[in-house]
Amino acid sequence: MMAHSMPQLPVVILGALIAAAAAASSRPHPLDPLSAAEITAVRAAVLASPLVPARPLHFHYVGLDEPDKPDVLAYAYGTTTSPSFWHAMPRRALVIARAGSQSHELRVEITARNASAAATVISHAVHRGVGFPAFTLEEQVAAEALAPAYPPFADSVRRRGVRMDDVVCSVLPAGWFGGAARAGAGAAAGRVAKMQCFVAGDTANYYARPIEGVTLVVDLDRMTIVGYKDRVTYPVPKAEGTDYRAGKAGPPLPGPEPAPGVVVQPEGRGFQIDGHVVRWANWEFHVGFDTRAGAVISLGSVHDADTGLWRRVLYRGFVSEVFVPYMDPAEEWYFRTFLDAGETDLGPWAYPLQPGADCPANAVYLDGHSADQDGNPVKARNMMCVFERYAGDVAWRHTESGLPDQLITEVRPDVSLVVRMVVSAGNYDYILDWEFKTSGTIKFSVSLTGLLEVKATPYTHTDEITADAHGTMVSENTLAIYHDHYVTYHLDLDIDGTNNSFVKNVITTRRNTGDPATGGGATPRRSYWTVQREVAETEADGQVGLDTAAGPTDLLFVNPGKKTRIGNEVGYRLIPVGATAASVLADDDFPQRRASYTKKQVWVTPYNKSEKWAAGTYADQSTGDDGLAAWSGRNRGIRDEDIVLWYTVGLHHIPYQEDFPVMPTLTGGFELRPSNFFERNPILRARPATTHGHSANCSCDSATAGDVLL
């Protein structure tokens, strides 16, 4: 139960609340991810159910079927005194499974919550619409094992002078390019995937050595190769210079290097983690895990020191989709238009973080559980970290020299709390940070690194290229293909409550007419700008293309029912931080139809519990008929409603040689920043920096304030 300041209550009621909290302490938080015991119970219930008799049955998704939002809000912020309230709230799982060439949706109620958890299937439906669930890791491994034993592929490998022992294959989603895709009867070509193969040999970077021209098609339900093409033969790029491992890339470059540093916290960590609830400074929130989304942040509340109240900001937020289309229309490339969250999930690719490298020495690590293809729980260790960031930044400052005989300098250091997850989705690594600041700001950062997806080519020099190569030559026989990255967040904002509105403050230029009635005056000034306030009424008004907006615009989420002491509506504003690309693909192109929401960076929709995934629930071979753009097409009302922000961090990636063989980190993101939410600067009374009586690093004989680094 979230611990918030409560109004003064009679002793009897307060005692009842304490008893209720004690009774609830043995239960998981309503938004806690499923435990290993719960996943085991869910598996047993599904396999025992007569509703799905077909075998084999493969589990593609097992996750929390979150309770209804009003119940969760009552749990987190209510003052009910009935212990039965906590126990009456259902604990349920959602299962998506494949059996009998059909996708089955089952809801399972968990009836006990300890090591001997029990569960019962309470509903079942067969998915009759388009698309398929995400690939499982096990079926990808099984598909990859088919290639070496396939005679035509063995011939192709032999003709290229490659040893089969050095070949590595990857299963890639086939996408959708027209035709029927009815999941109930199977898509036009069935539940299929493409397979591309590479040469490892003397390098770990096998992505740099593709076997170009060869494509395999695998039927994942029958687990057999159903299509094969060897279209063209190009040289396999050399292994030399492609390895990125320490000791393999060569000795460190000569020249000065930065000195190593450490994080020192003399008084220990400043945050506490109670189960999945994190408390730090003036923030409190819940950290969960979902197989598809990875990290999930819920019930984010900030403490208002002036009022003594905990105030709601974010009900639930997560990465909804990652769309990565490549820009080469060739046979082996045209289908590479990946929906990473929906087609392959993000959670399974969150590998253990490396202490001192992925996260600083003061980090705490969190584990997560997911289900494998057989429904058994799999523990992902150290897949998220939480740490306080001391970056030497300034929270606020001012130096005043205008007073006689005085020089006043006031500075407050900026310290923030970061929740980090790294997703290594194939060749790319996404560093996903949620950063909470004492100012009330939440900063979202997406950092890209990892390996380029490259194409083998006969070219060895750019002078040989006479037509559009669809990429940049980064090494001999190696083209890095142009592509995009679109990371879409689902953020259910509750700014001081559930009824919010979306406001566009458009900066508009005005001429100074000299007419006092229009705010002007008889001065030489000819122009000024002012703000034109537009309140979005419907979803159509809530769609914003940052590069096509009418003018510079502040985008705000306000609570029209809550105002500051002087009358401003309380709110938060959206601030893009670089990476604001939108898709430039043709509207009728098949990948664009599947991810049509990437044409605009901002969408606002009314809250709907079922609307979570921007590309639709069944993203593999989806057609665009389900998902954010389709939902928003209903043009529902969003003024003074419970609304959801969908924001896409977008990058057009033109590769350069510095990105090879491994790409230095490139970062973009956005902020949600208080805007008339507080009566004044909420960190005005923050404590000045102190040295705690010691120096972590001093290179002088007598330390002064300017000599000490903490």
C-alpha positions in Angstrom: 0.0 0.0 0.0 1.4 3.4 -1.0 2.3 5.4 2.1 0.9 8.9 1.8 0.2 11.7 4.3 -3.3 11.3 5.6 -5.7 13.8 7.2 -6.0 13.7 11.0 -8.2 10.7 11.8 -9.8 9.5 15.0 -7.7 6.9 16.9 -10.3 4.1 16.1 -10.3 4.8 12.4 -6.5 5.1 12.3 -6.2 1.8 14.1 -8.5 0.2 11.6 -6.4 1.6 8.8 -3.2 0.1 10.4 -5.0 -3.3 10.7 -6.0 -3.1 7.1 -2.5 -2.3 6.1 -1.2 -5.2 8.1 -3.7 -7.6 6.6 -2.7 -6.4 3.1 1.0 -6.7 3.8 1.0 -10.4 3.0 -0.6 -9.6 -0.4 1.2 -8.3 -3.4 0.6 -4.7 -4.4 -2.2 -4.7 -7.1 0.3 -3.7 -9.8 3.1 -6.0 -8.7 4.3 -8.2 -11.6 3.5 -11.9 -11.4 5.8 -13.9 -9.1 7.4 -17.2 -10.0 4.9 -19.0 -7.9 2.0 -17.2 -9.5 3.3 -18.0 -13.0 3.6 -21.6 -12.1 0.0 -21.6 -10.8 -1.2 -19.9 -14.0 0.6 -22.5 -16.1 -1.0 -25.3 -14.3 -4.5 -23.8 -14.6 -4.1 -23.3 -18.3 -2.8 -26.8 -19.0 -5.6 -28.3 -16.9 -8.3 -26.3 -18.5 -10.6 -28.2 -21.0 -11.2 -24.9 -22.9 -8.0 -25.4 -24.9 -7.6 -29.2 -25.5 -5.2 -28.9 -28.5 -1.5 -29.8 -27.9 1.2 -28.7 -28.0 0.3 -25.5 -26.3 2.9 -22.7 -26.3 2.8 -19.7 -24.0 3.5 -16.4 -25.9 2.5 -13.9 -23.1 1.9 -14.3 -19.4 1.5 -11.1 -17.5 -0.5 -9.2 -15.0 -4.1 -8.5 -16.0 -4.2 -5.2 -14.1 -7.1 -4.5 -11.9 -9.6 -1.8 -12.8 -8.1 1.7 -12.4 -10.7 3.0 -9.8 -9.9 0.0 -7.5 -6.1 0.6 -7.8 -6.6 4.3 -7.0 -8.7 3.5 -4.0 -6.0 1.1 -2.8 -3.2 3.6 -3.3 -4.8 6.8 -2.3 -8.1 5.9 -0.5 -8.9 5.8 3.2 -11.2 2.8 3.3 -11.0 1.0 6.6 -12.3 -2.4 5.5 -9.7 -5.1 5.4 -12.0 -7.0 3.1 -11.5 -4.3 0.5 -7.9 -5.3 0.0 -8.7 -9.1 -0.2 -11.7 -8.6 -2.5 -9.6 -7.0 -5.3 -9.0 -9.8 -7.9 -5.4 -10.9 -8.8 -5.5 -12.0 -12.4 -3.2 -13.0 -15.2 -3.6 -12.6 -19.0 -2.3 -15.5 -21.1 -1.9 -15.5 -24.8 -1.1 -19.0 -26.1 -0.8 -20.8 -29.4 -2.4 -24.3 -29.8 -4.1 -25.9 -32.8 -2.8 -23.1 -35.1 -4.9 -20.6 -33.1 -4.2 -17.8 -30.8 -6.0 -18.2 -27.4 -6.6 -15.5 -24.8 -7.2 -16.7 -21.3 -7.8 -14.8 -18.1 -6.7 -16.6 -15.0 -7.7 -15.7 -11.5 -5.0 -16.4 -8.9 -6.7 -17.6 -5.7 -3.7 -17.9 -3.4 -0.7 -15.7 -3.3 2.0 -17.6 -1.4 4.5 -20.3 -2.4 1.5 -22.6 -2.9 -0.4 -20.3 -5.2 -3.4 -21.6 -7.0 -5.2 -20.3 -10.0 -8.4 -20.9 -12.1 -9.2 -20.1 -15.8 -12.2 -17.7 -15.7 -12.4 -16.8 -19.4 -11.3 -18.0 -22.8 -11.5 -16.6 -26.3 -9.9 -17.4 -29.7 -8.4 -14.4 -31.5 -10.2 -14.1 -34.8 -8.7 -10.9 -36.0 -5.5 -10.1 -37.9 -1.9 -10.7 -36.6 -0.2 -13.1 -34.3 1.5 -12.9 -30.9 5.2 -12.3 -30.4 7.8 -14.9 -31.2 9.0 -17.0 -28.3 12.7 -17.4 -27.7 12.4 -21.2 -28.0 10.8 -21.1 -31.4 13.4 -18.7 -32.6 16.2 -21.1 -31.5 14.3 -24.0 -33.1 13.9 -22.1 -36.4 17.6 -21.1 -36.5 18.6 -24.8 -36.1 16.7 -25.7 -39.3 19.1 -23.8 -41.6 22.3 -25.9 -41.4 20.4 -29.1 -42.3 18.6 -27.5 -45.2 20.4 -28.8 -48.4 19.9 -25.7 -50.6 21.3 -23.5 -47.8 24.2 -25.8 -47.3 25.0 -25.4 -51.1 24.8 -21.6 -50.8 27.2 -21.6 -47.9 29.6 -23.9 -49.6 29.6 -21.9 -52.9 30.6 -18.8 -50.8 33.6 -20.6 -49.3 32.1 -20.4 -45.8 32.3 -23.1 -43.0 28.9 -24.0 -41.8 30.3 -24.1 -38.2 30.8 -20.4 -38.5 27.3 -19.6 -39.6 24.8 -17.9 -37.3 21.2 -17.2 -38.3 18.5 -14.8 -37.0 14.8 -15.1 -37.2 13.2 -11.8 -38.4 9.5 -10.8 -38.6 8.2 -11.0 -42.1 5.9 -8.0 -41.8 2.8 -7.6 -43.8 2.7 -6.5 -47.5 -0.9 -6.9 -48.6 -3.3 -9.8 -48.9 -5.5 -11.5 -46.3 -4.0 -11.8 -42.9 -6.8 -13.3 -40.9 -5.3 -14.9 -37.9 -8.1 -17.3 -37.2 -7.5 -19.1 -40.5 -3.9 -18.2 -40.8 -2.4 -15.4 -42.8 -1.9 -15.6 -46.6 1.4 -17.4 -46.0 0.7 -18.7 -42.5 2.5 -17.7 -39.4 5.8 -17.3 -41.0 9.1 -15.5 -40.4 12.1 -14.7 -42.5 15.6 -15.9 -41.6 18.9 -14.2 -42.5 22.3 -15.7 -41.8 25.8 -14.4 -41.0 29.3 -15.5 -40.6 30.9 -15.3 -37.1 34.3 -17.1 -37.3 37.0 -14.7 -36.0 34.6 -12.1 -34.7 31.7 -11.8 -32.2 30.2 -9.1 -34.5 28.6 -11.5 -36.9 26.1 -8.8 -37.9 29.0 -7.2 -39.8 29.4 -10.3 -42.0 26.0 -11.1 -43.6 25.5 -13.9 -46.2 23.9 -11.4 -48.6 21.4 -12.5 -51.1 20.0 -15.5 -49.2 16.6 -15.5 -47.5 14.8 -18.4 -45.8 11.1 -18.5 -44.9 10.1 -20.5 -41.9 6.6 -21.6 -40.9 6.7 -21.2 -37.1 3.7 -23.3 -36.3 4.9 -26.3 -38.3 8.6 -25.5 -37.7 9.7 -26.1 -41.2 11.4 -24.1 -44.0 8.7 -23.2 -46.6 10.6 -20.8 -48.8 14.2 -20.2 -50.0 15.9 -17.8 -52.3 19.5 -17.3 -53.2 19.3 -14.2 -55.4 22.7 -12.8 -55.7 26.3 -13.5 -54.4 28.4 -10.8 -52.9 31.6 -11.2 -50.9 31.2 -11.8 -47.2 32.8 -8.8 -45.5 36.1 -9.6 -43.7 36.2 -10.1 -39.9 39.2 -7.9 -39.4 38.3 -4.6 -37.6 34.8 -5.7 -36.7 35.2 -7.1 -33.2 34.3 -4.8 -30.3 35.5 -6.9 -27.3 38.2 -5.7 -25.0 41.5 -7.2 -26.2 40.0 -7.9 -29.6 39.7 -4.4 -30.9 43.4 -3.7 -30.3 45.2 -1.9 -27.5 43.8 1.4 -26.1 44.5 4.4 -28.3 47.5 6.5 -27.2 47.0 9.8 -25.6 45.4 11.1 -22.4 42.4 9.4 -20.9 40.0 10.7 -18.2 40.9 9.6 -14.7 38.6 7.1 -13.2 36.0 8.3 -10.7 33.7 7.0 -8.0 30.3 8.0 -6.5 30.6 8.8 -2.8 27.5 8.9 -0.6 28.8 9.5 3.0 25.3 9.0 4.5 24.3 6.1 2.3 21.7 5.8 -0.3 18.9 8.4 -0.3 16.1 6.1 -1.5 14.2 3.1 -0.2 12.6 0.2 -2.0 9.8 -1.6 -0.3 8.8 -4.5 -2.5 8.2 -2.7 -5.8 7.5 0.7 -4.3 10.4 3.3 -4.5 10.6 6.3 -2.2 13.1 9.0 -2.8 13.2 12.7 -1.8 9.8 14.1 -2.7 8.9 11.2 -5.1 7.1 7.9 -4.6 6.3 5.4 -7.4 5.9 1.7 -8.2 8.3 -0.2 -10.5 6.9 -3.2 -12.3 8.0 -5.5 -15.1 6.1 -6.8 -18.2 7.4 -9.3 -20.7 6.3 -7.1 -23.6 7.1 -3.6 -22.3 9.9 -4.2 -19.9 9.9 -1.6 -17.1 6.6 -0.2 -16.0 6.3 2.9 -13.8 3.0 3.4 -11.9 1.4 5.6 -9.3 4.0 8.4 -9.5 3.3 11.0 -6.9 5.3 14.0 -5.8 5.2 15.6 -2.4 4.3 19.3 -2.2 6.3 20.6 0.8 4.2 23.8 1.0 0.9 22.0 1.4 2.2 18.7 2.9 0.2 16.7 0.3 1.2 13.9 -2.0 0.0 14.9 -5.5 -0.6 12.5 -8.4 1.3 12.9 -11.7 1.5 9.5 -13.5 -0.9 6.6 -13.1 1.0 4.1 -15.4 3.7 4.5 -18.0 5.8 2.2 -20.2 7.3 1.8 -23.6 4.5 0.7 -25.9 6.3 0.0 -29.1 9.7 0.3 -30.9 9.4 0.7 -34.7 12.5 0.3 -36.7 12.0 0.4 -40.5 15.1 0.0 -42.9 15.2 1.9 -46.1 16.4 -0.7 -48.7 13.7 -2.1 -51.0 15.8 -5.1 -52.1 14.4 -8.6 -51.7 16.5 -9.4 -48.6 15.7 -6.0 -46.9 12.3 -4.7 -47.8 10.5 -6.6 -45.0 12.9 -5.3 -42.2 10.4 -3.0 -40.6 10.5 -4.3 -37.1 8.0 -3.7 -34.3 10.3 -4.8 -31.5 7.9 -4.8 -28.6 5.0 -6.4 -30.4 6.9 -8.9 -32.6 9.6 -10.2 -30.2 8.9 -8.5 -26.8 11.3 -6.2 -25.0 11.5 -8.0 -21.6 13.4 -11.2 -22.8 16.2 -9.0 -24.2 16.8 -7.2 -20.9 20.0 -9.0 -19.9 21.8 -8.6 -16.6 23.2 -5.1 -16.1 26.9 -4.8 -15.5 27.7 -3.1 -12.1 30.0 -0.1 -12.5 29.4 0.1 -16.2 25.8 -0.1 -17.1 25.0 1.4 -13.7 27.1 3.3 -11.1 28.5 1.8 -7.9 25.6 3.2 -5.9 22.9 1.4 -7.8 20.4 -1.2 -6.5 19.4 -3.9 -8.9 15.9 -5.4 -9.5 15.0 -8.8 -10.9 12.0 -9.8 -13.0 10.1 -12.9 -13.9 8.6 -14.0 -17.2 7.3 -17.3 -18.6 9.1 -19.4 -21.2 7.3 -21.2 -24.1 6.2 -24.0 -21.8 4.8 -21.6 -19.3 7.5 -22.1 -16.6 8.8 -19.0 -14.8 12.2 -17.6 -15.9 14.0 -15.2 -13.6 15.8 -12.3 -15.2 18.4 -11.1 -12.7 19.6 -7.5 -12.4 17.5 -6.5 -15.4 16.8 -3.0 -13.9 18.8 -0.7 -11.7 17.9 2.3 -9.5 20.5 4.9 -8.6 20.9 8.5 -7.6 22.7 10.6 -10.2 25.2 13.2 -9.2 26.2 14.8 -12.5 27.6 18.1 -11.4 24.5 19.9 -12.8 22.9 22.9 -11.2 19.3 22.7 -9.9 19.1 26.5 -9.6 21.4 29.4 -8.9 21.9 33.1 -8.9 24.8 35.5 -8.3 23.8 39.0 -7.4 26.4 41.8 -7.6 24.1 44.8 -7.7 23.9 45.4 -4.0 26.4 47.8 -2.5 29.5 46.0 -1.0 27.9 42.6 -1.4 28.3 39.6 -3.7 25.6 37.0 -3.1 25.8 33.6 -4.7 23.2 30.9 -4.1 23.6 27.5 -5.9 21.7 24.3 -5.4 23.2 21.0 -6.9 20.9 18.9 -9.0 20.5 15.3 -7.8 18.0 12.9 -9.5 16.9 9.3 -9.2 17.2 7.1 -12.2 15.4 3.8 -13.1 17.2 2.2 -15.9 16.7 -0.8 -18.2 18.8 -1.8 -21.2 17.1 -3.8 -24.0 19.5 -5.6 -26.4 17.0 -6.2 -29.2 19.1 -8.1 -31.7 21.9 -5.8 -33.0 20.8 -2.6 -31.2 21.0 -1.7 -27.5 18.4 0.7 -26.1 19.2 2.3 -22.7 15.9 3.4 -21.3 16.0 5.8 -18.4 13.2 7.2 -16.2 14.8 10.2 -14.3 12.9 11.8 -11.4 14.0 15.2 -10.3 13.2 17.1 -7.0 11.8 19.9 -9.1 8.9 17.6 -10.0 10.2 16.9 -13.5 10.2 13.4 -15.0 12.8 13.0 -17.8 12.6 10.2 -20.3 15.8 9.3 -22.1 16.4 6.8 -25.0 20.0 6.1 -25.7 21.0 4.1 -28.8 24.2 2.1 -29.1 25.1 -1.4 -30.3 25.8 -2.7 -33.8 24.7 -1.5 -37.2 22.7 -3.8 -39.4 24.8 -3.9 -42.6 24.6 -5.1 -46.1 27.3 -6.9 -48.0 28.3 -5.2 -51.3 30.9 -5.6 -54.0 32.0 -2.0 -53.5 35.2 -1.4 -51.7 35.3 2.4 -52.2 32.6 5.1 -52.4 33.9 6.1 -55.9 32.4 2.8 -57.2 28.9 3.7 -56.1 26.9 5.0 -59.1 23.3 4.6 -57.9 21.3 4.9 -54.6 23.1 2.5 -52.3 20.4 3.0 -49.5 23.1 3.4 -46.9 26.6 4.6 -46.0 29.8 2.6 -46.8 31.4 2.1 -43.4 34.1 -0.5 -44.5 35.2 -2.5 -47.5 32.2 -4.5 -48.9 30.0 -3.1 -46.1 27.0 -0.8 -46.4 25.2 0.4 -43.3 21.6 0.8 -44.3 19.6 4.0 -43.6 16.8 3.4 -41.0 14.6 5.0 -38.4 14.0 4.4 -34.7 10.6 5.3 -33.2 10.2 4.6 -29.4 6.6 5.2 -28.4 5.6 5.7 -24.8 2.2 5.1 -23.2 1.8 7.6 -20.3 -1.5 7.6 -18.4 -1.2 11.0 -16.8 -3.3 11.9 -13.7 -2.3 15.5 -13.1 -3.6 16.1 -9.5 -6.5 13.7 -10.4 -8.0 11.8 -13.3 -9.9 14.6 -15.1 -7.4 16.4 -17.3 -7.3 18.4 -20.5 -4.7 18.9 -23.2 -3.8 22.5 -24.0 -1.7 23.9 -26.8 -0.2 27.3 -26.0 0.7 28.6 -29.5 3.2 31.4 -29.7 1.7 34.0 -32.1 3.3 37.1 -33.5 1.4 40.4 -33.2 1.9 43.8 -34.7 2.0 46.7 -32.3 -0.8 48.9 -33.7 -0.5 51.5 -31.0 -4.0 50.8 -29.9 -4.3 50.4 -26.1 -7.4 48.3 -26.6 -5.2 45.6 -28.2 -2.5 45.8 -25.5 -0.3 48.1 -27.6 1.0 51.6 -27.0 2.4 54.6 -28.8 6.0 53.3 -28.8 8.5 52.5 -31.5 8.1 48.8 -31.0 6.5 47.2 -34.1 5.9 43.6 -33.0 5.7 41.2 -30.1 4.5 37.7 -29.5 1.7 36.5 -27.3 0.1 33.1 -26.4 -3.0 31.8 -28.1 -4.5 29.1 -25.9 -6.2 26.2 -27.5 -7.9 23.4 -25.5 -8.2 20.1 -27.4 -11.8 18.9 -27.5 -11.4 15.6 -29.4 -8.7 13.1 -30.3 -8.2 14.9 -33.7 -7.2 18.0 -31.7 -4.8 15.8 -29.6 -2.6 14.8 -32.6 0.4 17.0 -32.9 3.3 16.9 -35.4 6.1 18.8 -33.8 7.6 19.7 -37.2 4.2 20.8 -38.7 2.7 22.7 -35.8 1.2 26.1 -36.5 4.1 27.7 -34.6 6.2 27.3 -31.5 3.9 25.6 -29.0 3.9 24.7 -25.4 2.0 21.5 -24.9 0.4 21.1 -21.5 -1.7 18.7 -19.5 -3.8 20.5 -17.0 -6.4 19.7 -14.4 -9.2 22.3 -15.0 -10.7 21.5 -11.6 -7.6 22.4 -9.7 -6.1 25.9 -9.6 -3.2 27.7 -7.9 -3.9 30.3 -5.2 -3.8 33.0 -7.9 -6.0 31.2 -10.4 -3.8 29.2 -12.8 -4.8 25.7 -13.8 -2.3 23.2 -12.4 -0.5 21.2 -15.0 2.6 19.6 -16.5 4.1 20.5 -19.9 5.7 18.3 -22.4 9.2 19.3 -23.5 10.9 17.4 -26.4 14.6 17.0 -26.0 16.0 16.3 -29.4 15.0 13.2 -31.4 11.8 14.6 -32.8 11.8 12.8 -36.2 8.5 11.7 -37.7 8.1 9.1 -40.4 8.4 10.2 -44.0 7.3 7.0 -45.6 4.4 7.1 -48.0 1.0 6.8 -46.3 0.1 3.8 -48.5 3.3 1.9 -47.8 2.5 -1.3 -45.9 5.0 -0.7 -43.0 3.6 2.9 -42.6 0.0 1.6 -42.5 1.0 -0.8 -39.6 2.7 2.1 -37.7 0.8 5.0 -38.9 1.0 6.7 -35.5 4.7 7.6 -36.3 3.6 10.4 -38.6 3.0 12.5 -35.5 5.0 12.6 -32.3 2.0 13.4 -29.9 -1.3 11.7 -29.6 -3.8 12.1 -26.8 -6.6 9.6 -26.2 -9.2 9.0 -23.5 -8.1 6.3 -21.0 -9.2 2.8 -22.0 -7.7 -0.2 -20.1 -7.5 -2.3 -23.3 -5.6 0.3 -25.3 -2.0 -0.3 -24.4 0.0 -1.3 -27.5 0.5 1.4 -30.2 0.8 -1.2 -33.0 -2.1 -3.4 -31.6 -2.1 -6.4 -29.4 -1.2 -8.8 -32.2 1.6 -7.0 -33.9 3.2 -9.8 -35.9 1.8 -9.5 -39.5 -0.6 -6.8 -38.3 -2.3 -4.6 -40.9 -2.8 -1.4 -39.0 -6.5 -2.0 -38.4 -5.8 -2.2 -34.6 -3.7 0.2 -32.7 -3.3 3.8 -31.8 -4.2 5.4 -35.1 -7.3 3.2 -35.4 -8.5 4.0 -31.9 -7.9 7.7 -32.3 -9.9 7.7 -35.5 -13.0 7.4 -33.4 -12.4 11.0 -32.4 -13.6 10.6 -28.8 -13.8 13.6 -26.4 -10.6 14.3 -24.4 -11.5 17.6 -22.6 -11.8 17.3 -18.9 -11.4 13.5 -19.1 -9.1 10.8 -18.0 -6.5 11.0 -20.8 -3.4 9.3 -22.0 -0.4 10.8 -23.7 1.4 8.8 -26.4 4.8 10.3 -27.2 7.2 9.0 -29.8 11.0 9.6 -29.6 12.1 9.5 -33.2 15.5 9.4 -35.0 16.3 9.2 -38.7 19.6 7.3 -38.6 22.1 8.0 -41.4 25.1 5.9 -40.4 28.6 7.2 -40.4 32.0 5.4 -40.1 32.3 6.3 -36.4 29.2 4.1 -35.9 31.2 1.1 -36.9 31.9 -1.5 -35.7 30.0 -0.4 -32.6 28.0 2.8 -32.3 28.8 5.4 -29.6 25.7 6.3 -27.6 23.2 8.7 -29.2 20.5 10.1 -26.9 17.1 11.7 -27.3 14.0 12.0 -25.2 11.5 14.4 -23.5 10.5 15.8 -20.2 7.3 16.2 -18.2 7.8 19.4 -16.2 5.5 21.1 -13.6 3.7 24.1 -15.1 1.7 26.0 -12.5 1.5 22.8 -10.6 3.2 24.3 -7.5 2.7 27.7 -5.9 6.4 28.5 -6.4 9.7 26.8 -7.1 9.3 23.5 -5.2 13.1 23.3 -4.4 13.5 26.9 -3.3 14.3 25.6 0.2 16.6 22.8 -0.9 19.7 22.5 1.3 22.9 24.0 -0.1 25.7 21.6 -1.0 27.9 20.4 1.9 31.3 18.6 2.0 30.4 16.4 4.9 33.8 17.3 6.4 35.9 15.3 3.9 37.2 15.4 0.4 36.8 12.6 -2.1 39.4 14.1 -4.3 41.7 17.0 -3.5 44.9 17.8 -5.3 45.9 20.8 -3.1 47.6 21.3 0.3 44.6 23.0 1.9 41.1 22.2 0.7 38.7 25.0 0.0 35.1 24.8 -1.2 36.4 25.0 -4.8 38.9 22.2 -4.3 36.5 19.5 -3.0 34.8 17.0 -5.3 32.2 14.7 -3.9 
